[in-house]
Amino acid sequence: MSKEITYEEALIQLKEIVSKLEMKQVKIDDLASTVKEAKQLVDFCREKLDKTESEINKIIQPEEGEEEL
């Protein structure tokens, strides 16, 4: 993944790879690189989800010492 992509774009690419793998449309010579690309996309999506979850938790949970509204 050379350029910065969005979560949605990564998910679409990952679904395309999974579909090709399920339909056995990936040549054996390309299998390792295809699986590597899928792993990178999965890692990217996980990282994005974890970061977003952390940001949301900071927003909805008051910090220590702050009063709840």
N, C-alpha and C positions, 0 to 999 in steps of 0.2 A: 504494500500500500504506500505508494510514493506521495500522493497528494492527500490533503486532509479531507476526509469524507464525513458525512453526517451519520448518525446512528441508523437512520432509515435507509440510507444508501448501502451501508454495510450489511444490514439485515436482508435487503433485497439480493445483494451479491451472494450472501451465505445461502439463502433459499435456492438460488439458481444452482449453486455448486451441489447442494444436497440433492436437488432434483436430478442433475446430471449423474451423480453417483448412484442414486437409486435406480435410474434407468440404464445404468451401465454404459453411459455415453462418454466416459473418460478413458482414453487410451492408457494402457499400462505404463507407457513411457512418460505420461503426464501425471500419473496418479500421485506420486510423491509431492510434486510441486502444487498440485491442486489441494491436497490435504494440508500442506503447509499454509497455503493461502487461506483456507477455511479456518485453521487454528488462529491465524493472525486476526481474522475478522471476529471470531468468537472472543478472543482476548480483548479486542477493541470494544466490542459491545459490552462485555462484562465491566470493563474499566469505566465506560461511559455511564452504565447503570449504577455502579457503586458511587461514582462521583455525584451523580444526580441525587441519589438517595441521601448521601451525606449532606448535600446542600439543602435538601428539603427538611431533613431532621433539624438542621440548624435554624431554619425558619420557623418551624412549628413548635420546637421545644425551647422554652425560655432558658437563658443561660443562668448559671448559679448567681444568686444575688439579685436577679431581676424579679420584679413582681409580675404575676400573671395579670392580664387585662380582664 
